[in-house]
């Protein structure tokens, strides 16, 4: 695989992991802290970069296009809370 394919696979795997956390109602603050503390890892950096660059109402439709499963109603509120928590952490740095 090309470096870009590897990068996309890492992102997809991390997004799948977060979807699993959303399904089980895991604490978004914990995952926001995890992402913030591990921003040297590509998937965490990717999420932080997107959160810092785009409002939720721009980012979320793009994520749903890339992963239609995110259209399930349970995901948007969880990812919105994660986004808001990450935005809060970005603003304090």
MOHU-V898446 format. One record per backbone hydrogen bond with DSSP energy under -0.5 kcal/mol. CO is the residue of the C=O (numbers start at 0). NH is the residue of the N-H. E is the energy in kcal/mol with one decimal. If there is no record, write none. Layout:
co = (CO CO)
nh = (NH NH)
e = (E E)
//
This chain:
co = (1 2 3 4 5 6 7 8 9 10 11 12 13 14 15 16 17 18 19 20 21 26 27 28 29 30 31 32 33 35 37 40 40 41 42 43 44 45 46 47 48 49 54 54 55 57 58 59 60 61 62 66 67 68 71 71 72 73 74 75 76 77 78 79 80 81 82 83 84 85 86 87 89)
nh = (5 6 7 8 9 10 11 12 13 14 15 16 17 18 19 20 21 22 23 25 24 30 31 32 33 34 35 36 37 38 40 43 44 45 46 47 48 49 50 51 52 53 57 58 59 61 62 63 64 65 66 69 70 71 74 75 76 77 78 79 80 81 82 83 84 85 86 87 88 89 90 91 92)
e = (-2.4 -2.5 -2.5 -2.1 -2.2 -2.3 -2.7 -2.5 -2.2 -2.7 -2.5 -1.9 -2.5 -2.4 -2.0 -1.8 -2.4 -2.5 -1.4 -2.7 -1.4 -1.5 -2.6 -2.5 -2.6 -2.5 -2.6 -2.9 -1.4 -1.0 -2.5 -0.5 -2.6 -2.8 -1.9 -2.6 -3.1 -2.1 -2.6 -2.3 -1.6 -2.4 -1.6 -2.5 -3.1 -0.9 -2.2 -2.4 -1.9 -1.9 -2.2 -2.4 -2.3 -2.0 -1.8 -0.7 -0.7 -0.8 -2.9 -2.4 -2.1 -2.2 -2.8 -2.9 -2.4 -2.6 -2.7 -2.2 -2.0 -2.4 -2.0 -0.9 -0.9)
//
